[in-house]
Amino acid sequence: MIHRIAESLRLSVLTQFRTENRCALFLELLQGKGSGMGFSIATWNINSVRLRMPIVEQFVMQARPDILCLQETKVPNELFPHAPLRALGYEHIIIHGQKGYHGVAIASRFPLTEDHRQDYCNVGDSRHISAIFERGGRRIRLHNFYVPAGGDEPDRAINPKFGHKLDFIEEMKKLHANAEQNTSAILVGDLNIAPLEHDVWSHKQLLKIVSHTPVETEGLLEVMKRGAWLDLMRQQVPESEKLYTWWSYRAKDWEAADRGRRLDHIWSSSDLGPHLQRIEILKAARGWDRPSDHVPVVAHFNL
């Protein structure tokens, strides 16, 4: 009985939010803000979308991103929770899931077309999805990635998971930001690598820890260089400043220890760089009820 009442209240709040959100969008149109000039994209490794839907709802009600990219959804396509996301205003949803593992999704207030799912390393994992959306007269290809974590030992010879991660990164080097004519590009996701010195709490202590080993960091930086991608987070925050998006579940007091890593990224083609307004990292989400170990990152653009 109590559960039914709680669920009824939750749905009532979502209905009210959806109504308010539509009113807000209508006001933006009247004020000329909805003419295709601005948009926001959020990326978040949610670590099971069905389990953590309450904090997805909490985040969306607070941040109101136009497009929400999720990783590690851990749900097959037929069980993906479309209804609560549509209740939040995301009418356009594309997914690439599998039972219990991996999985990526894009939920958007704008129409999504030309969706594509790349099977990196040909192992059948659901780790990539992309689609086209249009804003401000531009076609934009949005890529959403969940790169393999790589296990615990940074040695291909004894840890096949690490070898798989390196192979995945090697294949990503073929992806170019300007691959499609007259189309800009944005790449987001949990790339499971903190490439720069101040992307981790201790560069020296993590040099032999998976996610910050030289072979990984050099590989990811090469993906960026070969593909002509811009690191939008570091465009906003100088490389000399610490920047994290992930804090381990293993820490007794993650906030006090603050031993984070920047595993989540937002990149773009060079033409979108000047249009980035700001980047938000919602660190508070790490302390929410039943949190993911990652926090949402939001990029705001104005075209």
PAKOL-569238 format. One line per 8 residues: number of its first residue (from 1); their letters; for each residue x, y, z of N, C-alpha, C. Coordinates in Angstrom, 2 decimals, m for minus. Atoms other than C-alpha are relative to their C-alpha. Example, Ala and Ser with C-alpha at 12.3 -4.5 7.8 and 13.67 -1.06 7.14 Angstrom:
<recs>
1> as> 0.89 m1.19 0.00 12.30 m4.50 7.80 0.90 1.20 0.00 | m0.82 m1.19 m0.06 13.67 m1.06 7.14 m0.77 1.09 0.73
</recs>
This chain:
<recs>
1> mihriaes> 0.83 m1.20 0.00 0.00 0.00 0.00 0.87 1.26 0.00 | m0.91 m1.15 m0.09 2.77 2.43 0.99 0.77 0.16 m1.31 | m0.73 m0.05 1.27 4.69 1.50 m2.17 m0.86 0.61 m1.10 | 0.90 m0.52 1.03 1.65 2.24 m4.35 m0.21 1.50 0.16 | 0.16 m1.44 m0.26 1.16 5.64 m2.68 1.25 0.76 m0.44 | m1.26 m0.65 0.38 4.85 6.50 m3.15 0.14 0.09 m1.51 | m0.09 0.01 1.46 4.73 5.48 m6.81 m0.98 0.99 m0.61 | 1.00 m0.96 0.49 1.56 7.52 m7.32 0.50 1.43 0.15
9> lrlsvltq> m0.55 m1.34 m0.23 3.23 10.59 m5.80 1.13 0.29 m0.98 | m1.12 m0.18 0.94 6.34 10.06 m7.97 m0.51 0.32 m1.39 | 0.56 m0.23 1.33 4.26 9.88 m11.15 m0.68 1.35 m0.08 | 0.64 m1.32 m0.04 2.32 12.97 m10.09 1.03 1.11 m0.16 | m1.08 m0.99 0.10 5.57 14.90 m9.66 0.55 0.04 m1.42 | m0.51 0.05 1.37 6.81 13.71 m13.08 m0.96 0.66 m0.97 | 1.00 m0.63 0.87 3.55 14.78 m14.73 0.05 1.51 0.13 | m0.10 m1.44 m0.23 3.82 18.21 m13.13 1.26 0.56 m0.64
17> frtenrca> m1.27 m0.45 0.59 7.47 18.47 m14.21 m0.12 0.09 m1.51 | 0.13 0.00 1.46 6.60 17.55 m17.79 m0.82 1.19 m0.47 | 0.84 m1.15 0.35 3.86 20.20 m17.89 0.79 1.29 0.13 | m0.80 m1.20 m0.23 6.18 22.83 m16.41 1.10 0.12 m1.04 | m1.07 m0.02 0.99 8.95 21.84 m18.81 m0.50 0.46 m1.36 | 0.57 m0.43 1.28 6.69 22.23 m21.84 m0.33 1.49 0.03 | 0.28 m1.43 m0.14 5.59 25.64 m20.53 1.29 0.81 m0.13 | m1.28 m0.70 0.07 9.24 26.64 m20.11 0.51 0.05 m1.43
25> lflellqg> m0.43 0.02 1.39 10.05 25.55 m23.66 m0.82 0.96 m0.85 | 0.88 m0.92 0.73 7.04 27.51 m24.95 0.42 1.44 0.25 | m0.45 m1.35 m0.33 8.25 30.62 m23.12 1.30 0.33 m0.72 | m1.25 m0.22 0.74 11.69 30.18 m24.68 m0.27 0.32 m1.46 | 0.36 m0.28 1.39 10.08 30.10 m28.11 m0.51 1.43 m0.14 | 0.53 m1.35 0.05 8.18 33.30 m27.36 1.10 1.05 0.14 | m1.08 m0.94 m0.25 11.39 34.95 m26.18 1.12 m0.10 m1.05 | m1.00 0.15 1.04 13.34 33.79 m29.22 1.16 m0.88 0.37
33> kgsgmgfs> m1.10 0.85 m0.44 15.52 31.39 m27.22 m0.10 m1.41 m0.56 | 0.18 1.36 0.48 14.11 28.29 m28.80 0.11 m0.11 m1.50 | m0.08 m0.02 1.46 14.95 29.15 m32.38 1.16 m0.83 m0.52 | m1.08 0.86 0.44 17.72 26.56 m32.50 1.36 0.54 0.35 | m1.28 m0.63 m0.29 20.46 28.69 m30.94 0.77 m0.70 1.11 | m0.70 0.58 m1.14 21.24 26.87 m27.69 m0.45 m1.41 0.28 | 0.37 1.35 m0.43 21.31 23.34 m26.34 1.01 m0.48 1.03 | m0.89 0.59 m1.00 22.81 21.26 m23.56 m0.01 m1.52 m0.13
41> iatwnins> m0.16 1.45 0.07 24.11 17.69 m23.52 0.62 m0.48 1.31 | m0.53 0.60 m1.22 24.65 15.58 m20.40 0.49 m1.41 m0.29 | m0.49 1.37 0.07 26.72 12.41 m20.11 0.14 m0.54 1.41 | m0.01 0.57 m1.35 26.46 10.02 m17.17 0.07 m1.53 m0.09 | m0.01 1.44 m0.22 27.56 6.48 m16.43 m0.90 m0.25 1.21 | 1.02 0.11 m1.03 24.46 5.55 m14.45 0.09 m1.30 0.79 | m0.19 1.26 m0.72 25.50 1.99 m13.46 m1.33 m0.66 0.35 | 1.33 0.64 m0.03 22.04 0.44 m14.10 m1.10 1.06 m0.01
49> vrlrmpiv> 1.00 m1.06 0.16 19.37 2.77 m15.45 m1.29 m0.33 0.73 | 1.24 0.33 m0.70 16.46 0.85 m13.94 0.16 0.17 1.51 | m0.26 m0.13 m1.43 18.00 0.72 m10.47 0.08 1.46 0.42 | m0.27 m1.39 m0.40 18.92 4.41 m10.51 m0.91 1.02 m0.71 | 0.92 m0.94 0.62 15.97 5.91 m12.35 m0.42 1.14 0.93 | 0.34 m1.13 m0.88 15.03 7.95 m9.23 1.03 1.13 m0.02 | m0.97 m1.10 0.03 18.33 9.84 m9.37 0.15 0.57 m1.41 | 0.09 m0.58 1.35 18.05 10.21 m13.16 m1.07 1.08 0.00
57> eqfvmqar> 1.09 m0.98 m0.08 14.74 11.95 m12.50 0.42 1.22 0.81 | m0.47 m1.10 m0.83 16.34 14.03 m9.75 0.95 0.91 m0.78 | m0.95 m0.77 0.80 19.15 15.10 m12.06 m0.69 0.82 m1.08 | 0.66 m0.69 1.11 16.90 15.97 m15.00 m0.85 1.16 0.51 | 0.80 m1.08 m0.56 14.56 18.03 m12.82 0.87 1.18 0.42 | m0.91 m1.05 m0.44 17.58 19.97 m11.58 0.73 0.66 m1.17 | m0.88 m0.53 1.05 19.74 20.35 m14.70 m0.71 0.24 m1.33 | 0.78 m0.14 1.23 17.16 20.01 m17.54 0.83 m0.04 m1.28
65> pdilclqe> m0.75 0.08 1.26 19.60 18.89 m20.25 m0.93 m0.32 m1.17 | 0.79 0.29 1.20 18.20 18.80 m23.78 0.23 m1.43 m0.48 | m0.34 1.36 0.41 20.00 15.53 m24.50 0.72 m0.67 1.16 | m0.58 0.77 m1.09 20.90 12.86 m21.96 0.63 m1.26 m0.57 | m0.71 1.19 0.46 23.56 10.27 m22.82 0.38 m0.84 1.22 | m0.24 0.90 m1.13 23.74 7.30 m20.47 0.91 m1.15 m0.42 | m0.84 1.18 0.22 26.34 4.55 m20.19 m0.22 m1.00 1.13 | 0.15 1.12 m0.92 26.36 1.19 m18.42 m1.46 m0.11 0.47
73> tkvpnelf> 1.43 0.07 m0.31 22.58 1.00 m18.62 m0.40 m1.38 0.53 | 0.19 1.36 m0.53 22.71 m2.77 m17.93 m1.42 m0.53 m0.19 | 1.36 0.47 0.24 19.37 m3.59 m19.54 m0.15 m0.35 m1.48 | 0.25 0.30 1.41 18.30 m5.36 m22.75 m0.99 0.99 m0.59 | 0.83 m1.01 0.66 16.50 m3.22 m25.30 m1.47 m0.12 0.35 | 1.43 0.19 m0.22 13.09 m4.76 m24.64 m0.45 0.40 1.41 | 0.36 m0.38 m1.37 13.23 m3.82 m20.93 0.44 1.43 0.35 | m0.46 m1.37 m0.28 14.62 m0.30 m21.29 m1.17 0.87 0.47
81> phaplral> 1.08 m0.81 m0.57 12.58 2.22 m19.22 m0.33 1.25 m0.81 | 0.38 m1.14 0.84 11.21 4.42 m22.00 m0.97 0.94 0.72 | 1.10 m0.81 m0.54 8.15 5.61 m20.06 0.46 1.10 0.94 | m0.41 m1.08 m0.89 9.85 7.51 m17.21 0.84 1.08 m0.70 | m0.77 m1.00 0.73 12.23 9.20 m19.65 m0.91 0.87 m0.86 | 0.97 m0.80 0.76 9.34 10.27 m21.87 m0.77 0.93 0.93 | 0.68 m0.85 m0.97 7.61 11.58 m18.76 0.85 1.21 0.38 | m0.92 m1.11 m0.27 10.69 13.78 m18.28 0.17 0.91 m1.21
89> gyehiiih> m0.05 m0.86 1.19 10.24 15.22 m21.78 0.87 m0.50 m1.12 | m0.87 0.55 1.03 12.55 12.97 m23.78 m0.82 m0.91 m0.92 | 0.87 0.73 0.93 10.36 11.91 m26.70 0.79 m0.86 m0.98 | m0.82 0.69 1.00 13.25 10.66 m28.83 1.10 m0.78 0.73 | m0.91 0.86 m0.75 15.20 7.72 m27.43 0.55 m1.09 m0.92 | m0.62 1.12 0.71 17.69 5.37 m29.07 0.88 m0.75 0.99 | m0.67 0.82 m0.99 19.28 2.48 m27.24 0.84 m1.08 m0.66 | m0.81 1.14 0.40 21.92 m0.20 m27.56 0.36 m0.73 1.29
97> gqkgyhgv> m0.16 0.63 m1.30 21.63 m2.53 m24.60 0.25 m1.49 m0.07 | m0.12 1.43 m0.16 22.31 m6.01 m23.34 m0.22 m0.33 1.47 | 0.40 0.39 m1.34 21.28 m7.93 m20.25 1.18 0.00 0.97 | m0.94 0.05 m1.11 23.29 m7.18 m17.12 1.34 0.68 m0.20 | m1.32 m0.56 0.26 26.27 m5.54 m18.81 m0.08 1.20 m0.96 | m0.23 m1.04 1.00 27.40 m2.43 m20.66 m1.28 0.79 m0.31 | 1.21 m0.69 0.43 24.72 m0.60 m22.65 0.14 1.50 m0.03 | m0.02 m1.46 0.16 24.39 2.97 m23.94 m1.36 0.44 m0.54
105> aiasrfpl> 1.29 m0.54 0.45 21.41 5.21 m24.64 0.12 1.50 m0.18 | 0.13 m1.44 0.20 20.61 8.68 m25.96 m1.47 0.35 0.10 | 1.37 m0.48 m0.16 17.43 10.41 m24.79 0.00 1.50 m0.31 | m0.08 m1.36 0.53 16.64 13.70 m26.53 m1.35 0.68 m0.10 | 1.20 m0.81 0.26 14.09 16.49 m26.70 m0.10 0.34 m1.49 | m0.03 m0.26 1.43 15.12 16.93 m30.35 m0.08 m1.33 m0.76 | 0.01 1.22 0.81 14.49 14.39 m33.13 1.41 m0.54 m0.24 | m1.26 0.69 0.28 17.30 11.85 m33.64 m0.16 m0.82 m1.27
113> tedhrqdy> 0.06 0.73 1.27 18.03 10.44 m37.08 1.34 m0.68 m0.27 | m1.22 0.66 0.47 20.60 8.24 m38.83 0.78 m0.65 1.14 | m0.68 0.63 m1.12 21.35 6.26 m35.69 0.85 m1.18 m0.46 | m0.99 1.01 0.38 24.28 3.87 m35.82 0.60 m0.61 1.26 | m0.61 0.72 m1.11 25.75 1.23 m33.51 1.24 m0.73 m0.52 | m1.25 0.60 0.46 29.40 0.29 m34.00 0.43 m1.10 0.97 | m0.46 1.12 m0.83 30.57 m3.11 m32.72 1.53 0.03 0.03 | m1.46 m0.12 m0.11 34.10 m2.21 m31.64 0.59 m1.34 0.45
121> cnvgdsrh> m0.73 1.25 m0.25 36.47 m5.20 m31.60 m0.80 m1.25 m0.35 | 0.82 1.12 0.48 33.66 m7.39 m32.99 m0.23 m1.08 1.06 | 0.28 0.96 m1.07 32.79 m8.99 m29.65 m1.47 0.03 0.44 | 1.42 m0.02 m0.30 29.11 m8.08 m29.55 m0.41 0.81 1.20 | 0.34 m0.84 m1.15 29.27 m5.64 m26.63 m0.74 1.26 m0.44 | 0.76 m1.23 0.29 26.87 m2.69 m26.52 0.71 1.19 0.62 | m0.85 m1.05 m0.56 29.38 0.11 m26.08 0.00 1.29 m0.81 | 0.00 m1.22 0.82 28.63 2.68 m28.78 m1.36 0.17 m0.66
129> isaiferg> 1.18 m0.36 0.78 25.67 4.46 m30.28 0.17 1.44 m0.46 | m0.09 m1.38 0.48 25.42 7.60 m32.41 m1.25 0.34 m0.78 | 1.16 m0.48 0.76 22.77 9.72 m34.09 0.24 1.45 m0.40 | m0.02 m1.39 0.45 22.24 13.01 m35.88 m1.15 0.77 0.66 | 1.06 m0.94 m0.36 20.34 15.93 m34.36 0.35 1.34 m0.65 | m0.22 m1.30 0.64 19.92 19.43 m35.75 m0.34 1.12 0.97 | 0.19 m1.15 m0.88 20.25 22.71 m33.91 0.67 1.20 m0.62 | m0.58 m1.22 0.55 20.82 26.26 m35.08 0.41 m0.13 m1.45
137> grrirlhn> m0.31 0.19 1.41 20.80 25.15 m38.71 1.16 m0.94 m0.26 | m1.12 0.93 0.16 23.57 22.60 m38.09 m0.45 m1.45 0.18 | 0.09 1.43 m0.25 23.67 18.86 m38.43 1.13 m0.37 0.95 | m1.02 0.38 m0.98 25.50 17.38 m35.45 m0.09 m1.50 0.25 | m0.09 1.43 m0.29 26.60 13.75 m35.12 0.45 m0.16 1.46 | m0.30 0.22 m1.42 26.53 12.72 m31.44 0.38 m1.46 0.22 | m0.48 1.34 m0.34 28.60 9.70 m30.36 m0.05 m0.19 1.51 | 0.04 0.34 m1.42 28.01 8.04 m26.98 0.76 m1.31 0.20
145> fyvpaggd> m0.90 1.14 m0.18 30.75 5.64 m25.78 0.03 m0.50 1.44 | m0.36 0.61 m1.28 31.31 3.23 m22.93 1.21 m0.90 m0.27 | m1.25 0.72 0.26 34.95 2.14 m23.20 0.22 m1.05 1.10 | m0.25 1.02 m1.02 35.95 m1.11 m21.42 0.86 0.53 1.15 | m0.76 m0.45 m1.17 37.27 m0.57 m17.89 1.41 m0.56 m0.01 | m1.34 0.55 0.16 40.18 m2.94 m18.46 0.50 m0.89 1.13 | m0.44 0.87 m1.09 40.27 m5.01 m15.27 0.99 0.67 0.92 | m0.87 m0.56 m1.04 42.84 m4.59 m12.50 1.48 0.02 m0.37
153> epdrainp> m1.42 0.09 0.32 46.19 m5.61 m14.01 0.30 0.63 m1.35 | m0.30 m0.67 1.28 47.67 m3.30 m16.68 1.02 m0.78 m0.83 | m0.92 0.87 0.74 49.27 m6.20 m18.55 m0.83 m0.89 m0.93 | 0.76 0.77 0.99 47.81 m7.61 m21.75 0.27 m1.51 0.10 | m0.39 1.40 m0.01 49.69 m10.89 m21.27 m0.76 m0.81 1.05 | 0.67 0.74 m1.08 47.92 m11.82 m18.02 m1.44 0.47 0.22 | 1.34 m0.56 m0.20 44.75 m9.73 m18.27 m0.65 0.29 m1.35 | 0.66 m0.21 1.31 42.64 m10.15 m21.43 m0.88 1.24 m0.03
161> kfghkldf> 0.86 m1.18 m0.03 40.34 m7.34 m20.29 0.80 1.26 m0.34 | m0.84 m1.16 0.30 43.22 m4.88 m20.47 0.36 0.02 m1.49 | m0.26 0.09 1.43 44.13 m6.12 m23.93 m1.19 0.45 m0.83 | 1.23 m0.41 0.69 40.52 m5.66 m25.02 m0.16 1.52 0.03 | 0.10 m1.46 m0.11 40.58 m2.08 m23.74 0.96 0.69 m0.97 | m0.98 m0.60 0.91 43.75 m1.27 m25.67 m0.42 m0.16 m1.45 | 0.48 0.23 1.37 42.30 m2.81 m28.83 m1.16 0.93 m0.34 | 1.15 m0.89 0.19 39.12 m0.76 m28.39 0.49 1.43 m0.28
169> ieemkklh> m0.57 m1.34 0.19 41.15 2.46 m28.07 0.69 0.10 m1.35 | m0.67 0.00 1.31 43.20 1.51 m31.11 m1.01 0.17 m1.12 | 1.03 m0.10 1.03 40.02 1.11 m33.14 m0.65 1.39 0.00 | 0.58 m1.35 m0.08 38.70 4.46 m31.89 0.83 1.04 m0.74 | m0.87 m0.94 0.70 41.67 6.14 m33.57 m0.46 0.26 m1.43 | 0.52 m0.17 1.36 39.82 5.71 m36.88 m1.16 1.00 m0.05 | 1.18 m0.87 m0.05 36.96 7.96 m35.72 0.41 1.46 m0.09 | m0.39 m1.40 0.22 37.33 11.50 m37.08 m1.17 0.93 0.24
177> anaeqnts> 1.05 m0.98 m0.31 35.41 14.54 m35.90 m0.63 0.59 m1.26 | 0.51 m0.57 1.26 35.01 15.68 m39.52 m0.28 m1.08 m1.03 | 0.21 1.14 0.89 34.07 12.31 m40.97 m1.14 0.20 m0.98 | 1.17 m0.19 0.86 30.77 13.50 m42.44 m0.05 1.44 m0.51 | 0.02 m1.32 0.62 30.46 16.41 m44.85 m1.14 0.84 0.56 | 1.00 m0.95 m0.50 28.62 19.47 m43.52 m0.66 m0.47 1.30 | 0.52 0.52 m1.26 28.20 17.77 m40.15 1.03 0.20 1.10 | m0.85 m0.14 m1.19 29.67 18.81 m36.81 m0.08 m1.29 0.80
185> ailvgdln> 0.01 1.24 m0.79 30.40 16.17 m34.17 0.27 0.29 1.46 | m0.23 m0.01 m1.44 30.26 15.67 m30.42 0.18 m1.44 0.44 | m0.26 1.33 m0.55 31.69 12.66 m28.59 m0.06 0.10 1.51 | 0.11 0.00 m1.45 30.70 11.93 m25.01 0.08 m1.44 0.51 | 0.11 1.32 m0.60 30.86 9.06 m22.59 1.01 m0.27 1.09 | m0.95 0.52 m0.97 32.69 7.06 m19.99 1.11 m0.67 m0.79 | m1.12 0.52 0.78 36.03 6.56 m21.70 0.98 m0.78 0.87 | m0.75 0.83 m0.95 37.51 4.93 m18.57 1.50 0.25 m0.02
193> iaplehdv> m1.40 m0.41 m0.03 40.80 6.79 m18.97 0.06 1.45 0.46 | m0.27 m1.37 m0.45 42.02 9.88 m17.12 1.33 0.40 m0.63 | m1.21 m0.12 0.82 44.57 11.12 m19.68 1.05 0.99 0.49 | m0.94 m1.06 m0.36 46.17 14.17 m18.05 0.42 m0.10 1.47 | m0.57 0.09 m1.35 48.27 14.62 m14.91 m0.99 0.38 1.08 | 0.93 m0.47 m1.04 45.59 16.53 m13.02 m1.42 m0.51 m0.21 | 1.28 0.71 0.11 42.77 14.25 m14.14 m0.11 m1.09 1.06 | 0.01 0.98 m1.09 43.67 12.05 m11.15 0.50 0.67 1.28
201> wshkqllk> m0.37 m0.61 m1.29 44.21 12.71 m7.46 1.50 m0.05 0.25 | m1.45 0.09 m0.14 47.85 11.55 m7.64 0.59 m0.63 m1.26 | m0.60 0.48 1.25 49.62 11.26 m10.97 1.07 m1.06 0.28 | m1.11 0.91 m0.30 52.65 9.54 m9.43 m0.50 m1.36 0.49 | 0.48 1.25 m0.59 50.69 6.95 m7.45 m0.88 m0.82 m0.94 | 0.92 0.71 0.89 48.35 6.05 m10.32 0.61 m0.39 m1.35 | m0.64 0.30 1.28 50.90 5.58 m13.11 m0.05 m1.49 m0.35 | 0.09 1.44 0.25 50.62 1.80 m12.71 m1.39 m0.54 0.30
209> ivshtpve> 1.38 0.38 m0.26 46.87 1.78 m12.05 m0.82 0.14 m1.28 | 0.83 m0.03 1.21 44.45 0.91 m14.86 m0.90 1.24 0.01 | 0.70 m1.27 0.30 42.86 4.12 m16.25 0.97 1.16 m0.11 | m0.96 m1.10 0.08 46.04 6.21 m15.91 1.40 m0.48 m0.38 | m1.31 0.48 0.43 48.86 4.04 m17.22 0.41 0.72 m1.29 | m0.44 m0.71 1.20 51.00 5.61 m19.95 m0.56 m0.56 m1.30 | 0.50 0.56 1.26 49.84 3.16 m22.63 m1.45 0.39 m0.24 | 1.40 m0.43 0.15 46.21 4.12 m21.94 m0.11 1.49 m0.30
217> tegllevm> 0.13 m1.46 0.16 46.68 7.86 m21.61 0.54 0.44 m1.36 | m0.55 m0.34 1.31 48.90 8.06 m24.69 m0.94 m0.44 m1.11 | 0.94 0.49 1.00 46.39 5.98 m26.61 m1.20 0.91 m0.16 | 1.18 m0.87 0.09 43.44 8.20 m25.73 0.35 1.36 m0.58 | m0.42 m1.28 0.57 45.36 11.38 m26.51 0.24 m0.13 m1.50 | m0.19 0.23 1.43 46.23 9.85 m29.88 m1.35 m0.09 m0.72 | 1.35 0.01 0.56 42.51 9.17 m30.49 m0.45 1.44 m0.26 | 0.41 m1.40 0.11 41.90 12.86 m29.88 0.77 0.71 m1.11
225> krgawldl> m0.84 m0.68 0.99 44.80 14.01 m32.04 m0.34 m0.44 m1.42 | 0.27 0.51 1.35 44.13 11.76 m35.04 m1.40 0.39 m0.48 | 1.38 m0.30 0.37 40.41 12.48 m34.96 m0.33 1.48 0.00 | 0.21 m1.46 m0.04 40.85 16.27 m34.59 m1.13 0.37 0.97 | 1.00 m0.28 m1.03 38.74 16.26 m31.43 0.50 1.04 0.99 | m0.29 m0.96 m1.06 38.63 19.10 m28.90 m0.46 m0.55 1.34 | 0.37 0.37 m1.36 38.63 18.29 m25.18 m0.72 1.19 0.63 | 0.76 m1.17 m0.43 35.82 20.64 m24.16 0.08 0.26 1.49
233> mrqqvpes> m0.11 m0.21 m1.44 36.16 20.07 m20.43 1.28 0.76 0.33 | m1.26 m0.70 m0.25 39.79 21.16 m20.52 0.06 1.34 m0.74 | 0.12 m1.34 0.59 38.83 24.07 m22.76 m0.53 0.98 1.04 | 0.60 m0.83 m1.05 36.88 25.37 m19.76 0.84 0.03 1.28 | m0.77 0.11 m1.24 39.13 24.17 m16.93 1.46 m0.24 m0.36 | m1.41 0.14 0.37 42.93 24.66 m17.26 0.57 m1.36 0.41 | m0.61 1.29 m0.28 45.06 21.51 m17.34 0.72 m0.03 1.34 | m0.69 m0.07 m1.29 46.80 22.70 m14.16 m0.93 m0.21 1.19
241> eklytwws> 0.98 0.16 m1.08 43.58 22.32 m12.14 m0.53 m1.43 0.04 | 0.57 1.33 m0.17 42.26 19.06 m10.71 m1.42 m0.04 m0.54 | 1.33 0.13 0.61 39.16 17.77 m12.49 m0.40 m1.48 0.04 | 0.43 1.38 m0.18 37.25 14.61 m11.53 m1.48 m0.17 m0.36 | 1.40 0.35 0.25 34.02 12.86 m12.55 m0.37 m1.33 0.65 | 0.20 1.34 m0.58 34.40 9.54 m10.67 0.71 m0.09 1.34 | m0.56 0.28 m1.32 34.97 8.56 m7.05 m0.38 m1.42 0.38 | 0.20 1.42 m0.23 35.36 4.91 m6.03 m1.02 m0.28 1.10
249> yrakdwea> 0.88 0.50 m1.05 32.71 3.04 m4.07 0.81 m0.49 1.21 | m0.81 0.61 m1.06 35.59 1.61 m2.01 0.39 0.99 1.09 | m0.38 m1.01 m0.99 36.31 4.90 m0.23 m1.07 0.11 1.09 | 0.95 m0.12 m1.11 34.70 5.07 3.23 m0.66 1.37 0.00 | 0.53 m1.37 0.10 34.31 8.84 2.87 0.57 0.61 m1.27 | m0.51 m0.41 1.31 34.69 9.64 m0.82 0.24 1.50 m0.06 | m0.09 m1.45 0.10 34.15 13.37 m0.33 1.20 0.53 0.77 | m1.14 m0.44 m0.80 36.73 13.80 2.43 1.32 m0.41 m0.65
257> adrgrrld> m1.22 0.48 0.65 39.32 11.68 0.63 0.24 0.70 m1.33 | m0.03 m0.68 1.31 38.52 13.28 m2.75 1.04 m0.61 m0.94 | m0.93 0.69 0.89 40.54 10.66 m4.60 m0.71 m0.35 m1.30 | 0.78 0.16 1.21 38.83 11.16 m7.92 0.83 m0.19 m1.25 | m0.62 0.09 1.33 39.57 10.61 m11.59 m0.99 0.57 m1.02 | 0.86 m0.48 1.10 38.25 12.22 m14.78 m0.09 m1.11 m1.05 | 0.21 1.11 0.93 36.94 9.18 m16.62 m1.04 0.32 m1.06 | 1.10 m0.36 0.90 34.01 10.90 m18.34 0.39 1.24 m0.79
265> hiwsssdl> m0.53 m1.02 0.90 34.59 13.16 m21.31 m1.06 0.55 m0.93 | 0.81 m0.62 1.05 32.95 15.57 m23.74 0.97 0.65 m0.99 | m0.85 m0.53 1.07 34.76 16.25 m27.03 m0.89 0.54 m1.11 | 0.76 m0.47 1.16 33.72 18.05 m30.19 0.93 0.27 m1.17 | m0.74 m0.50 1.16 34.79 18.98 m33.69 0.37 1.45 0.27 | m0.56 m1.33 m0.30 36.75 22.24 m33.80 m1.00 1.13 m0.21 | 0.94 m1.08 0.28 33.87 24.28 m35.22 m0.96 0.28 1.15 | 0.91 m0.20 m1.14 31.81 23.79 m32.04 0.70 0.58 1.22
273> gphlqrie> m0.75 m0.50 m1.14 34.58 24.81 m29.66 m0.34 1.42 0.41 | 0.31 m1.39 m0.37 33.88 28.56 m29.82 m1.43 0.18 0.51 | 1.40 m0.13 m0.40 30.19 27.89 m29.13 m0.29 m0.62 1.37 | 0.18 0.54 m1.34 30.74 26.15 m25.80 m0.13 1.14 1.00 | 0.23 m1.04 m1.00 29.31 28.32 m23.04 0.57 m0.36 1.36 | m0.52 0.42 m1.30 30.14 26.30 m19.95 m0.14 m1.52 0.14 | 0.06 1.42 m0.38 30.71 22.84 m18.49 m0.40 m0.07 1.46 | 0.39 0.23 m1.39 28.99 21.66 m15.32 0.32 m1.44 0.38
281> ilkaargw> m0.21 1.32 m0.57 30.13 18.71 m13.21 m0.78 m0.05 1.30 | 0.89 0.03 m1.16 27.43 17.79 m10.70 0.54 m0.95 1.06 | m0.66 0.82 m1.02 29.67 16.48 m7.93 m0.96 m0.44 1.09 | 0.96 0.32 m1.07 26.77 16.55 m5.46 m0.73 m1.31 m0.26 | 0.72 1.23 0.34 25.18 13.63 m7.34 0.68 m1.25 0.55 | m0.72 1.15 m0.57 27.88 11.32 m5.94 m0.51 m0.31 1.41 | 0.51 0.19 m1.35 26.24 11.81 m2.54 m1.49 m0.25 0.08 | 1.45 0.26 0.01 22.65 11.15 m3.62 m0.29 m1.43 0.46
289> drpsdhvp> 0.42 1.32 m0.44 20.68 8.11 m2.50 0.31 m1.05 m1.06 | m0.39 1.09 0.90 22.06 4.89 m4.06 0.66 0.54 m1.27 | m0.60 m0.69 1.15 24.44 6.83 m6.34 0.80 m0.92 m0.91 | m1.04 0.55 0.86 26.52 5.86 m9.31 1.34 0.49 0.54 | m1.33 m0.50 m0.38 30.27 6.16 m8.74 0.47 1.10 m0.96 | m0.24 m1.11 0.92 30.26 8.59 m11.70 m1.03 1.10 0.27 | 0.96 m1.10 m0.11 28.59 12.01 m11.72 m0.30 0.56 m1.39 | 0.34 m0.57 1.31 26.81 13.80 m14.58 0.90 1.17 m0.37
297> vvahfnl> m0.72 m1.14 0.56 28.71 16.21 m16.80 m0.89 0.60 m1.08 | 0.89 m0.68 0.95 26.76 18.81 m18.79 0.77 1.06 m0.76 | m0.59 m1.03 0.86 27.99 20.89 m21.73 m1.11 0.87 m0.57 | 0.98 m0.96 0.51 26.06 24.03 m22.68 0.59 0.72 m1.21 | m0.44 m0.64 1.24 26.34 25.40 m26.21 m0.97 1.11 m0.38 | 0.84 m1.05 0.57 25.04 28.55 m27.87 0.47 0.24 m1.43 | m0.34 m0.15 1.42 25.01 28.57 m31.66 m0.50 1.33 m0.54
</recs>
